[in-house]
Amino acid sequence: MRVRVDAEQCQGHGLCQMTAPQVFALREEDGHAYVLTDEVGSELSGPARDGADSCPERAITVE
Ligand code: SF4
């Protein structure tokens, strides 16, 4: 599955990273989130979706 963070929408709350640190991290320079790997394996689909659901800005898409 592919997981993306919309950099324009991300406000750097960090909830995705707190919810799913295996999938999301925060950039040091601006605190915005990014996805650790291009392809997220099926073993991380649950955490990826939980992280997306945690985002108050709806900045994360999971396909
Ligand atoms: S929860 Fe949403 S707004 Fe907050 S850091 Fe993650 S992607 Fe950005």
Backbone and ligand atoms as CSV (ligand in chain L), in Angstrom:
chain,resi,resn,atom,element,x,y,z
A,1,MET,N,N,0.841,-1.187,0.000
A,1,MET,CA,C,0.000,0.000,0.000
A,1,MET,C,C,0.881,1.243,0.000
A,2,ARG,N,N,0.295,2.326,-0.536
A,2,ARG,CA,C,1.028,3.595,-0.552
A,2,ARG,C,C,0.396,4.557,0.444
A,3,VAL,N,N,1.244,5.196,1.216
A,3,VAL,CA,C,0.790,6.153,2.225
A,3,VAL,C,C,1.469,7.477,1.926
A,4,ARG,N,N,0.683,8.535,1.875
A,4,ARG,CA,C,1.253,9.845,1.567
A,4,ARG,C,C,0.803,10.897,2.573
A,5,VAL,N,N,1.677,11.832,2.827
A,5,VAL,CA,C,1.342,12.984,3.667
A,5,VAL,C,C,1.341,14.214,2.778
A,6,ASP,N,N,0.244,14.946,2.776
A,6,ASP,CA,C,0.155,16.198,2.027
A,6,ASP,C,C,0.859,17.285,2.843
A,7,ALA,N,N,2.005,17.725,2.346
A,7,ALA,CA,C,2.828,18.683,3.090
A,7,ALA,C,C,2.128,20.027,3.292
A,8,GLU,N,N,1.201,20.349,2.385
A,8,GLU,CA,C,0.473,21.622,2.519
A,8,GLU,C,C,-0.525,21.554,3.675
A,9,GLN,N,N,-1.127,20.389,3.833
A,9,GLN,CA,C,-2.161,20.237,4.866
A,9,GLN,C,C,-1.578,19.920,6.234
A,10,CYS,N,N,-0.424,19.271,6.259
A,10,CYS,CA,C,0.173,18.868,7.533
A,10,CYS,C,C,0.540,20.096,8.364
A,11,GLN,N,N,0.090,20.069,9.618
A,11,GLN,CA,C,0.379,21.173,10.535
A,11,GLN,C,C,1.362,20.766,11.629
A,12,GLY,N,N,1.887,19.553,11.537
A,12,GLY,CA,C,2.922,19.133,12.461
A,12,GLY,C,C,2.452,18.805,13.862
A,13,HIS,N,N,1.198,18.372,13.992
A,13,HIS,CA,C,0.704,18.008,15.326
A,13,HIS,C,C,1.460,16.799,15.897
A,14,GLY,N,N,1.878,15.908,15.010
A,14,GLY,CA,C,2.642,14.741,15.455
A,14,GLY,C,C,1.806,13.560,15.892
A,15,LEU,N,N,0.494,13.658,15.776
A,15,LEU,CA,C,-0.349,12.545,16.237
A,15,LEU,C,C,-0.108,11.281,15.427
A,16,CYS,N,N,0.141,11.444,14.133
A,16,CYS,CA,C,0.384,10.252,13.304
A,16,CYS,C,C,1.646,9.531,13.781
A,17,GLN,N,N,2.663,10.278,14.093
A,17,GLN,CA,C,3.925,9.679,14.529
A,17,GLN,C,C,3.761,9.018,15.902
A,18,MET,N,N,2.959,9.630,16.763
A,18,MET,CA,C,2.728,9.026,18.081
A,18,MET,C,C,1.893,7.755,17.956
A,19,THR,N,N,0.965,7.761,17.003
A,19,THR,CA,C,0.085,6.603,16.809
A,19,THR,C,C,0.807,5.463,16.106
A,20,ALA,N,N,1.618,5.788,15.096
A,20,ALA,CA,C,2.274,4.745,14.295
A,20,ALA,C,C,3.715,5.135,13.977
A,21,PRO,N,N,4.599,5.031,14.968
A,21,PRO,CA,C,5.998,5.421,14.753
A,21,PRO,C,C,6.729,4.497,13.778
A,22,GLN,N,N,6.119,3.320,13.473
A,22,GLN,CA,C,6.737,2.422,12.478
A,22,GLN,C,C,6.539,2.956,11.072
A,23,VAL,N,N,5.577,3.859,10.898
A,23,VAL,CA,C,5.204,4.326,9.555
A,23,VAL,C,C,5.552,5.797,9.344
A,24,PHE,N,N,5.365,6.618,10.385
A,24,PHE,CA,C,5.515,8.073,10.237
A,24,PHE,C,C,6.639,8.611,11.118
A,25,ALA,N,N,7.290,9.636,10.605
A,25,ALA,CA,C,8.292,10.362,11.388
A,25,ALA,C,C,8.096,11.853,11.121
A,26,LEU,N,N,8.726,12.673,11.936
A,26,LEU,CA,C,8.605,14.127,11.773
A,26,LEU,C,C,9.949,14.707,11.362
A,27,ARG,N,N,9.921,15.612,10.398
A,27,ARG,CA,C,11.163,16.262,9.958
A,27,ARG,C,C,11.675,17.193,11.046
A,28,GLU,N,N,12.974,17.171,11.214
A,28,GLU,CA,C,13.562,18.056,12.232
A,28,GLU,C,C,13.401,19.512,11.855
A,29,GLU,N,N,13.513,19.815,10.574
A,29,GLU,CA,C,13.532,21.219,10.158
A,29,GLU,C,C,12.201,21.938,10.326
A,30,ASP,N,N,11.090,21.258,10.039
A,30,ASP,CA,C,9.811,21.963,10.135
A,30,ASP,C,C,8.754,21.225,10.956
A,31,GLY,N,N,9.083,20.030,11.448
A,31,GLY,CA,C,8.149,19.294,12.291
A,31,GLY,C,C,7.024,18.618,11.530
A,32,HIS,N,N,7.067,18.682,10.197
A,32,HIS,CA,C,6.016,18.060,9.414
A,32,HIS,C,C,6.313,16.570,9.239
A,33,ALA,N,N,5.247,15.827,9.018
A,33,ALA,CA,C,5.365,14.379,8.948
A,33,ALA,C,C,5.796,13.902,7.566
A,34,TYR,N,N,6.451,12.741,7.545
A,34,TYR,CA,C,6.725,12.047,6.297
A,34,TYR,C,C,6.607,10.545,6.544
A,35,VAL,N,N,6.483,9.814,5.455
A,35,VAL,CA,C,6.336,8.362,5.540
A,35,VAL,C,C,7.718,7.733,5.417
A,36,LEU,N,N,8.013,6.778,6.294
A,36,LEU,CA,C,9.364,6.217,6.363
A,36,LEU,C,C,9.747,5.391,5.143
A,37,THR,N,N,8.767,4.718,4.508
A,37,THR,CA,C,9.088,3.896,3.339
A,37,THR,C,C,8.107,4.188,2.213
A,38,ASP,N,N,8.559,4.067,0.963
A,38,ASP,CA,C,7.689,4.312,-0.186
A,38,ASP,C,C,6.512,3.347,-0.197
A,39,GLU,N,N,6.836,2.080,-0.013
A,39,GLU,CA,C,5.793,1.054,0.018
A,39,GLU,C,C,5.638,0.582,1.461
A,40,VAL,N,N,4.408,0.629,1.962
A,40,VAL,CA,C,4.140,0.152,3.316
A,40,VAL,C,C,3.602,-1.269,3.206
A,41,GLY,N,N,4.277,-2.226,3.818
A,41,GLY,CA,C,3.874,-3.629,3.739
A,41,GLY,C,C,2.566,-3.891,4.466
A,42,SER,N,N,1.958,-5.030,4.139
A,42,SER,CA,C,0.647,-5.358,4.708
A,42,SER,C,C,0.701,-5.479,6.234
A,43,GLU,N,N,1.883,-5.820,6.765
A,43,GLU,CA,C,1.998,-5.965,8.222
A,43,GLU,C,C,1.838,-4.618,8.940
A,44,LEU,N,N,2.009,-3.531,8.168
A,44,LEU,CA,C,1.869,-2.198,8.773
A,44,LEU,C,C,0.608,-1.475,8.296
A,45,SER,N,N,-0.282,-2.195,7.625
A,45,SER,CA,C,-1.475,-1.518,7.103
A,45,SER,C,C,-2.367,-1.011,8.244
A,46,GLY,N,N,-2.454,-1.784,9.327
A,46,GLY,CA,C,-3.260,-1.343,10.466
A,46,GLY,C,C,-2.730,-0.065,11.080
A,47,PRO,N,N,-1.446,-0.048,11.472
A,47,PRO,CA,C,-0.879,1.180,12.021
A,47,PRO,C,C,-0.964,2.352,11.035
A,48,ALA,N,N,-0.761,2.093,9.734
A,48,ALA,CA,C,-0.825,3.179,8.746
A,48,ALA,C,C,-2.216,3.799,8.737
A,49,ARG,N,N,-3.239,2.953,8.766
A,49,ARG,CA,C,-4.616,3.473,8.757
A,49,ARG,C,C,-4.937,4.170,10.079
A,50,ASP,N,N,-4.462,3.617,11.179
A,50,ASP,CA,C,-4.694,4.271,12.477
A,50,ASP,C,C,-4.033,5.645,12.499
A,51,GLY,N,N,-2.814,5.719,11.940
A,51,GLY,CA,C,-2.125,7.007,11.879
A,51,GLY,C,C,-2.883,8.003,11.031
A,52,ALA,N,N,-3.402,7.541,9.886
A,52,ALA,CA,C,-4.180,8.425,9.008
A,52,ALA,C,C,-5.431,8.913,9.727
A,53,ASP,N,N,-6.093,8.002,10.449
A,53,ASP,CA,C,-7.318,8.383,11.164
A,53,ASP,C,C,-7.029,9.379,12.289
A,54,SER,N,N,-5.810,9.334,12.818
A,54,SER,CA,C,-5.475,10.216,13.943
A,54,SER,C,C,-5.229,11.653,13.498
A,55,CYS,N,N,-5.045,11.860,12.198
A,55,CYS,CA,C,-4.652,13.197,11.723
A,55,CYS,C,C,-5.846,14.149,11.696
A,56,PRO,N,N,-5.802,15.201,12.493
A,56,PRO,CA,C,-6.929,16.136,12.531
A,56,PRO,C,C,-7.034,16.984,11.274
A,57,GLU,N,N,-5.969,17.019,10.475
A,57,GLU,CA,C,-5.980,17.814,9.240
A,57,GLU,C,C,-6.353,16.987,8.020
A,58,ARG,N,N,-6.553,15.694,8.208
A,58,ARG,CA,C,-6.849,14.798,7.080
A,58,ARG,C,C,-5.768,14.920,6.007
A,59,ALA,N,N,-4.529,14.983,6.444
A,59,ALA,CA,C,-3.405,15.199,5.525
A,59,ALA,C,C,-2.829,13.894,4.988
A,60,ILE,N,N,-3.301,12.761,5.512
A,60,ILE,CA,C,-2.703,11.475,5.146
A,60,ILE,C,C,-3.675,10.682,4.271
A,61,THR,N,N,-3.156,10.199,3.137
A,61,THR,CA,C,-3.966,9.320,2.301
A,61,THR,C,C,-3.324,7.938,2.261
A,62,VAL,N,N,-4.174,6.929,2.308
A,62,VAL,CA,C,-3.736,5.536,2.246
A,62,VAL,C,C,-4.419,4.884,1.045
A,63,GLU,N,N,-3.610,4.309,0.150
A,63,GLU,CA,C,-4.179,3.675,-1.055
A,63,GLU,C,C,-3.765,2.213,-1.111
L,1,SF4,S1,S,-1.131,14.075,12.440
L,1,SF4,FE1,FE,-1.463,15.040,10.420
L,1,SF4,S2,S,-1.036,17.195,10.736
L,1,SF4,FE2,FE,-0.127,16.057,12.438
L,1,SF4,S3,S,1.989,15.636,11.855
L,1,SF4,FE3,FE,0.757,13.886,11.226
L,1,SF4,S4,S,0.177,14.343,9.092
L,1,SF4,FE4,FE,0.858,16.243,10.013
